[in-house]
Amino acid sequence: MSSTAVCWRAPALATLVFACTTAAFAADGTPSRAVSANVMAARQSAIAATQTLQPAATKRRAVATSDGKAQPSEVFANPFRAYPPSCLADGLPFRTYPQSTGDPTPQQQSLTLPGDPGQCFADGNAQECNYSEPVTVTVWRVACPNNQTAVLVEIDRSQANEGNTTLYPTFPLVSITQGASSLSPVRLVDDPNTFFATTSVNTALYSSDIYVLENYYNDQTLQLDYAKAFVLTLDNTISFTFPDYNKAQYVAASQSVPISGYLSTNWYNPLQFGEGMLTQIYDGDASKSERFFTAAWYTFDSFGVPFWLFAQGTIHIGDRAANNVQVVYPTAGKFAGSGTTTNTNWGTADFSFPDCNTMVFTYRGPAGPSDFPSGTGTRTWSRLANINSLVCN
C-alpha cells in the first residue's frame, strides 16, 4: 500500500472549496497520479491564491449616499479591465485566430494535462484519476483600438476526445512574468468583459474552448499590461514569450473600429459648438447577424433655424462602416406630439470610426441652394462622452 495527498472540489455557498485528504492505494490497482507531483502541488497552491486575488468581498460594491448609508451600486465601468471592452464586443473568435485577428506570430505548443483529482477518492473514477491527455495550446494577440491589445488562449482537445465527459483533462495553472513582476494564478475567462468570473485550476475541460486574459478586480493586485512584453506559463511546463506589442504588424490595428453598441453616444465638432450628432446601434435580426445603425444630426437650415436630419440603415456584426445610409428630414410635426409627421428623403451618408473617440462621416444632400441644408462633404467629429458602463476604450 502507498499513501498520497488527493484533492477534490466541493461546492460551498457558490464558491468552489477545495479539500484534500490522504488516500491509500493498492500497488496493483492504483490510483497513482500520472503527472508530476510538482504540477499538482503548484495547482493546489494556486487555489488558495485565487481567493486572495479575488476575494468574495470584491464582488459587491457599495455607494455611500448623502445620508451616509451604503446602497447597492449602479452599473459602472470596470477600472481594472485588461483591454478595451469594445475590442471583443462581438465575443471571442473561436478557432479562427489567423483570419479574424491577423496576428503575424501566433504561438502553439502541446501540453499534457492531468485528469480530475476530484475522482481520486474511494467512490471516484480511478481511471479518470490516473488519466492524462495531450492538448494543443494556442496563444495570440488581438489588435484593439488606441494601441491596445487583448491576449487569447485556446485549448483544444483532439477530435477523437472532443466532448468526452467520462475521461477528460483539467484546466492548468496559468502564470505570467512581466518585467520584475510575477502573477500566479492568472485570471482567464471564456466570456469577455466580465468583472469577477474566473476559470479555476482543475476545472474539467470537456470541450475545446477559448479564453481571454483578464485582470483581477482588486485594488491591491498587480494589473498586467498586455501591450508590454510578458511570458505566459502553463503548469510550469510550457511557456510563451511575447515582445512589446507593435500595432504596425497587425492589419486590424489600422482599420476602423467594428461598429457595436460601444459607439452609441453623442458626437460634436470641438471647434463648432451648437451642432452635434447622436448615434445609436440596435440589435436586428439575430438569424441574419443584423444590426441597425441610426443617427440624428442636430444642425441648422440656411436661416439659422434648428433643423434635424435622421439616418437609419442595416449593418452586420463585424462591419467597420455604415455606408449609403438613407437620410430623411421630418415635416408637418407639431409641438408635444400633436399632428402627423412625414419623412422626406434628403440624401445619404457614410459613417466610420477610426477609433473609439473619432467619427468620420460623409454626407450627400441635395444640390443647389435651398431653405434647408444641402450639398456634400466629409466631417471628422469627436466623442462627447461615454454612456454609463459602455466605455469604448
C-alpha positions as CSV (number, residue, x, y, z in Angstrom):
1,M,0.0,0.0,0.0
2,S,1.1,3.6,-0.6
3,S,-0.2,6.9,0.6
4,T,-0.7,10.2,-1.3
5,A,-2.4,13.5,-1.0
6,V,-5.6,13.8,-3.0
7,C,-7.6,17.0,-3.7
8,W,-11.1,17.5,-5.0
9,R,-13.7,20.2,-5.4
10,A,-16.8,20.5,-3.4
11,P,-19.4,23.3,-3.8
12,A,-20.0,25.5,-0.7
13,L,-22.1,28.7,-0.9
14,A,-21.5,29.0,-4.6
15,T,-17.7,29.0,-4.2
16,L,-15.5,26.2,-5.1
17,V,-13.9,24.9,-2.0
18,F,-11.0,22.5,-2.4
19,A,-10.5,19.8,0.2
20,C,-7.6,17.4,0.5
21,T,-7.3,14.1,2.2
22,T,-4.8,11.3,2.3
23,A,-5.9,8.1,0.5
24,A,-4.2,4.7,0.4
25,F,-3.9,2.8,-2.9
26,A,-3.0,-0.8,-3.5
27,A,0.1,-1.3,-5.6
28,D,-1.8,-3.2,-8.3
29,G,-5.0,-1.3,-8.7
30,T,-3.8,2.1,-8.3
31,P,-5.0,5.5,-8.5
32,S,-1.4,6.8,-8.7
33,R,-1.3,10.2,-10.5
34,A,0.1,10.1,-14.0
35,V,1.5,13.6,-13.8
36,S,4.3,15.3,-11.9
37,A,3.7,15.8,-8.2
38,N,5.2,19.3,-8.7
39,V,2.4,20.2,-11.1
40,M,-0.3,19.1,-8.7
41,A,1.4,20.9,-5.8
42,A,1.6,24.1,-7.8
43,R,-2.1,23.8,-8.8
44,Q,-3.1,23.3,-5.2
45,S,-1.2,26.4,-4.1
46,A,-3.0,28.4,-6.8
47,I,-6.4,27.5,-5.4
48,A,-5.8,29.4,-2.2
49,A,-4.1,32.3,-4.1
50,T,-7.2,32.8,-6.3
51,Q,-9.3,33.6,-3.2
52,T,-6.7,36.2,-2.1
53,L,-6.5,37.8,-5.5
54,Q,-10.3,37.9,-6.0
55,P,-11.9,37.7,-2.6
56,A,-15.7,37.3,-2.4
57,A,-16.0,40.7,-0.8
58,T,-14.9,42.4,-4.0
59,K,-18.0,41.0,-5.8
60,R,-20.2,43.7,-4.5
61,R,-19.6,47.4,-4.5
62,A,-21.5,49.8,-2.3
63,V,-22.0,53.5,-2.9
64,A,-22.3,55.9,0.1
65,T,-25.3,58.2,-0.2
66,S,-25.7,61.7,1.2
67,D,-27.2,60.4,4.4
68,G,-24.1,58.2,5.0
69,K,-25.9,54.9,4.2
70,A,-24.4,52.4,1.8
71,Q,-26.6,51.5,-1.2
72,P,-26.0,48.9,-3.9
73,S,-24.0,50.4,-6.7
74,E,-25.3,51.1,-10.2
75,V,-23.7,49.7,-13.3
76,F,-20.2,51.1,-13.8
77,A,-17.2,50.6,-16.0
78,N,-14.5,48.2,-14.8
79,P,-11.5,50.3,-13.9
80,F,-9.2,47.2,-14.0
81,R,-10.0,45.9,-17.5
82,A,-7.1,44.4,-19.4
83,Y,-8.3,45.6,-22.8
84,P,-10.9,48.0,-24.3
85,P,-14.3,46.4,-23.9
86,S,-15.2,47.4,-27.5
87,C,-12.3,45.2,-28.7
88,L,-14.2,42.0,-28.0
89,A,-17.7,43.4,-28.2
90,D,-18.8,40.6,-30.5
91,G,-17.3,37.8,-28.5
92,L,-14.2,35.6,-28.8
93,P,-13.1,34.5,-32.3
94,F,-13.1,30.7,-31.5
95,R,-10.9,28.6,-33.9
96,T,-10.4,31.5,-36.4
97,Y,-7.4,33.3,-35.0
98,P,-5.3,33.7,-38.2
99,Q,-8.2,35.0,-40.2
100,S,-10.0,37.2,-37.6
101,T,-7.1,38.8,-35.8
102,G,-4.3,38.9,-38.2
103,D,-1.6,38.1,-35.5
104,P,1.6,37.6,-37.5
105,T,3.1,35.3,-34.9
106,P,0.5,33.1,-33.1
107,Q,2.3,30.6,-30.9
108,Q,1.3,27.0,-30.4
109,Q,2.5,24.1,-28.3
110,S,1.4,20.7,-27.0
111,L,0.8,20.2,-23.3
112,T,-0.2,17.0,-21.4
113,L,-2.9,17.8,-18.8
114,P,-3.9,15.6,-15.9
115,G,-7.3,14.1,-15.2
116,D,-9.7,15.2,-12.5
117,P,-8.1,14.9,-8.9
118,G,-11.7,15.0,-7.6
119,Q,-12.1,11.4,-8.8
120,C,-9.2,10.2,-6.7
121,F,-11.2,9.2,-3.7
122,A,-12.9,5.9,-2.7
123,D,-16.1,6.2,-4.8
124,G,-14.5,8.1,-7.6
125,N,-13.4,7.1,-11.1
126,A,-10.0,5.6,-10.7
127,Q,-9.5,5.7,-14.5
128,E,-10.1,9.4,-14.6
129,C,-7.9,9.9,-11.5
130,N,-5.0,8.4,-13.4
131,Y,-5.9,9.9,-16.7
132,S,-3.8,12.4,-18.7
133,E,-4.4,13.8,-22.2
134,P,-2.3,15.9,-24.6
135,V,-4.0,19.1,-25.8
136,T,-2.9,21.8,-28.2
137,V,-2.5,25.3,-26.7
138,T,-2.5,28.4,-29.0
139,V,-1.8,31.9,-27.7
140,W,-2.1,35.1,-29.8
141,R,-2.8,38.8,-29.6
142,V,-5.8,40.7,-30.9
143,A,-5.5,44.3,-32.2
144,C,-7.6,46.7,-30.2
145,P,-8.2,50.5,-30.5
146,N,-5.7,53.1,-29.3
147,N,-2.6,50.9,-29.4
148,Q,-4.0,48.4,-27.0
149,T,-4.3,44.6,-27.3
150,A,-6.0,41.6,-25.8
151,V,-4.5,38.1,-25.4
152,L,-6.4,34.9,-26.2
153,V,-5.6,31.4,-25.2
154,E,-7.2,28.4,-26.9
155,I,-7.0,24.9,-25.5
156,D,-8.0,22.2,-28.0
157,R,-8.8,18.6,-27.3
158,S,-8.3,16.2,-30.2
159,Q,-11.3,15.5,-32.4
160,A,-11.5,11.9,-31.0
161,N,-11.7,13.2,-27.4
162,E,-13.9,16.3,-28.0
163,G,-16.9,16.3,-25.7
164,N,-15.9,13.2,-23.7
165,T,-17.2,13.7,-20.2
166,T,-16.0,10.3,-18.8
167,L,-12.3,10.8,-19.4
168,Y,-11.2,14.4,-19.6
169,P,-8.3,16.8,-18.8
170,T,-8.4,19.6,-16.3
171,F,-7.6,23.3,-16.6
172,P,-3.9,24.1,-16.0
173,L,-2.2,26.6,-13.7
174,V,-1.5,29.8,-15.7
175,S,1.1,32.3,-14.6
176,I,2.7,35.3,-16.1
177,T,6.0,37.1,-15.6
178,Q,6.2,40.7,-16.8
179,G,9.4,42.6,-16.1
180,A,10.3,42.1,-12.4
181,S,6.7,41.1,-11.5
182,S,5.1,37.7,-11.5
183,L,1.4,36.7,-11.1
184,S,0.1,33.2,-10.4
185,P,-2.6,32.3,-11.0
186,V,-3.8,34.5,-13.9
187,R,-7.4,35.2,-14.4
188,L,-8.8,33.7,-17.7
189,V,-12.5,33.6,-18.8
190,D,-14.3,32.3,-21.8
191,D,-16.6,35.3,-22.0
192,P,-15.1,38.8,-22.5
193,N,-15.7,41.9,-20.5
194,T,-16.6,40.2,-17.2
195,F,-15.7,41.5,-13.7
196,F,-15.4,38.6,-11.4
197,A,-15.6,35.3,-13.4
198,T,-12.6,33.0,-13.3
199,T,-11.8,29.7,-14.8
200,S,-10.4,27.8,-11.8
201,V,-7.5,25.4,-11.7
202,N,-8.6,21.8,-12.0
203,T,-11.9,22.7,-13.8
204,A,-13.0,19.9,-16.2
205,L,-12.2,20.6,-19.8
206,Y,-14.9,18.6,-21.6
207,S,-14.6,20.5,-24.9
208,S,-12.1,22.8,-26.6
209,D,-12.5,26.3,-25.5
210,I,-11.0,29.8,-25.9
211,Y,-10.2,32.2,-23.1
212,V,-9.1,35.8,-22.7
213,L,-6.6,37.0,-20.2
214,E,-8.1,39.4,-17.7
215,N,-7.0,41.4,-14.6
216,Y,-8.4,40.6,-11.2
217,Y,-10.8,43.1,-9.8
218,N,-8.7,44.1,-6.8
219,D,-7.0,47.4,-5.9
220,Q,-4.0,45.7,-4.3
221,T,-3.4,43.3,-7.2
222,L,-0.8,43.6,-9.9
223,Q,-2.5,44.9,-13.0
224,L,-0.9,43.5,-16.1
225,D,-0.4,45.5,-19.3
226,Y,-0.7,43.0,-22.2
227,A,0.7,45.6,-24.6
228,K,4.1,45.1,-22.9
229,A,6.4,42.1,-23.1
230,F,5.4,39.1,-21.0
231,V,6.0,35.4,-20.6
232,L,2.9,33.1,-20.2
233,T,3.5,29.7,-18.5
234,L,1.1,26.8,-18.2
235,D,1.5,24.2,-15.4
236,N,5.2,25.2,-15.0
237,T,5.7,23.1,-18.2
238,I,5.4,25.2,-21.4
239,S,6.0,28.9,-21.9
240,F,5.0,31.5,-24.5
241,T,7.2,34.6,-24.8
242,F,5.7,37.8,-26.3
243,P,7.6,41.0,-27.0
244,D,6.1,44.5,-26.7
245,Y,3.0,44.9,-28.8
246,N,3.7,46.5,-32.2
247,K,0.4,47.6,-33.8
248,A,2.2,48.1,-37.2
249,Q,2.3,44.3,-37.5
250,Y,-1.5,44.0,-37.3
251,V,-3.7,44.8,-40.2
252,A,-6.7,45.2,-38.0
253,A,-4.9,47.9,-35.9
254,S,-5.1,50.3,-38.9
255,Q,-8.7,49.6,-39.6
256,S,-11.8,51.4,-38.3
257,V,-13.4,50.0,-35.1
258,P,-16.1,47.4,-35.7
259,I,-19.5,49.1,-35.2
260,S,-21.2,48.0,-32.0
261,G,-23.2,49.5,-29.1
262,Y,-20.0,50.9,-27.7
263,L,-20.2,53.6,-30.4
264,S,-23.7,54.7,-29.3
265,T,-23.0,58.2,-28.0
266,N,-23.0,61.9,-28.8
267,W,-20.5,63.5,-31.2
268,Y,-19.6,67.0,-32.0
269,N,-17.0,69.3,-33.6
270,P,-14.9,70.8,-30.8
271,L,-14.3,73.9,-32.9
272,Q,-18.0,74.5,-33.7
273,F,-20.5,74.5,-30.8
274,G,-24.3,74.2,-31.2
275,E,-24.3,71.3,-33.7
276,G,-24.0,67.6,-32.9
277,M,-25.0,64.1,-33.7
278,L,-26.4,61.2,-31.7
279,T,-25.6,57.7,-32.9
280,Q,-27.3,54.5,-31.7
281,I,-26.7,50.9,-32.7
282,Y,-29.6,48.5,-32.1
283,D,-29.9,44.7,-32.4
284,G,-31.6,43.5,-35.5
285,D,-32.5,40.0,-36.9
286,A,-30.2,37.7,-35.0
287,S,-30.6,34.9,-37.6
288,K,-29.0,37.3,-40.1
289,S,-26.5,38.8,-37.7
290,E,-28.0,42.2,-38.4
291,R,-27.8,45.5,-36.6
292,F,-29.4,48.8,-37.1
293,F,-27.3,51.9,-37.3
294,T,-29.1,55.2,-36.6
295,A,-28.0,58.8,-36.4
296,A,-29.7,62.1,-35.6
297,W,-27.9,65.2,-36.8
298,Y,-28.9,68.3,-35.0
299,T,-27.9,71.1,-37.4
300,F,-29.4,74.3,-38.9
301,D,-31.0,75.5,-42.1
302,S,-29.8,78.4,-44.2
303,F,-31.7,80.8,-42.0
304,G,-30.0,79.5,-38.8
305,V,-33.1,77.7,-37.6
306,P,-32.6,74.3,-36.0
307,F,-33.0,71.5,-38.5
308,W,-32.9,67.8,-37.8
309,L,-31.7,65.1,-40.1
310,F,-32.2,61.4,-39.3
311,A,-30.3,58.4,-40.7
312,Q,-31.0,54.7,-40.4
313,G,-29.5,51.7,-42.2
314,T,-28.8,48.0,-41.7
315,I,-25.3,46.7,-41.0
316,H,-23.9,43.3,-39.9
317,I,-21.9,42.2,-37.0
318,G,-18.3,42.9,-37.6
319,D,-18.9,45.7,-40.2
320,R,-16.4,48.6,-39.8
321,A,-18.5,51.1,-41.7
322,A,-22.2,52.0,-42.3
323,N,-22.4,53.1,-46.0
324,N,-25.1,54.6,-48.1
325,V,-27.4,55.1,-45.1
326,Q,-30.6,56.8,-46.1
327,V,-31.1,60.3,-44.5
328,V,-34.5,61.9,-44.1
329,Y,-36.0,65.0,-42.5
330,P,-39.4,65.3,-40.9
331,T,-42.1,67.8,-41.8
332,A,-45.6,68.6,-40.6
333,G,-44.7,67.9,-37.0
334,K,-46.2,69.9,-34.1
335,F,-45.1,70.6,-30.6
336,A,-45.7,68.0,-27.9
337,G,-46.7,65.2,-30.3
338,S,-49.8,66.6,-32.0
339,G,-50.1,66.3,-35.8
340,T,-48.8,63.7,-38.2
341,T,-45.1,63.8,-39.2
342,T,-43.9,62.9,-42.7
343,N,-40.4,61.9,-43.5
344,T,-38.9,63.2,-46.7
345,N,-35.7,61.8,-48.4
346,W,-32.8,64.2,-48.1
347,G,-29.8,62.1,-49.2
348,T,-27.3,59.5,-48.0
349,A,-24.4,59.3,-45.6
350,D,-21.4,57.0,-44.8
351,F,-20.1,56.5,-41.2
352,S,-16.9,55.0,-39.8
353,F,-15.0,55.2,-36.6
354,P,-11.1,55.3,-36.8
355,D,-11.0,54.8,-33.0
356,C,-13.4,54.9,-30.1
357,N,-13.3,58.7,-29.8
358,T,-13.5,59.7,-33.5
359,M,-16.3,59.6,-36.1
360,V,-15.8,60.3,-39.8
361,F,-19.0,60.8,-41.8
362,T,-19.5,61.8,-45.5
363,Y,-22.9,63.3,-46.4
364,R,-24.5,63.7,-49.8
365,G,-27.5,66.0,-49.8
366,P,-29.5,67.7,-52.5
367,A,-27.6,70.0,-54.8
368,G,-28.1,73.8,-55.1
369,P,-29.5,76.4,-52.8
370,S,-32.4,75.6,-50.6
371,D,-34.1,76.7,-47.5
372,F,-32.8,73.6,-45.8
373,P,-29.2,72.1,-45.6
374,S,-27.8,70.9,-48.9
375,G,-24.5,69.9,-50.5
376,T,-21.9,67.2,-49.9
377,G,-18.9,67.0,-47.6
378,T,-16.8,65.0,-45.1
379,R,-16.5,65.8,-41.4
380,T,-14.5,64.4,-38.5
381,W,-16.1,64.7,-35.1
382,S,-15.2,63.8,-31.6
383,R,-17.0,61.7,-28.9
384,L,-18.7,63.9,-26.3
385,A,-18.9,61.3,-23.5
386,N,-19.3,57.6,-22.7
387,I,-22.7,56.1,-22.0
388,N,-22.8,54.7,-18.4
389,S,-20.9,51.4,-18.3
390,L,-20.3,51.4,-22.1
391,V,-16.7,52.7,-22.1
392,C,-15.4,52.0,-25.5
393,N,-11.7,52.2,-24.7
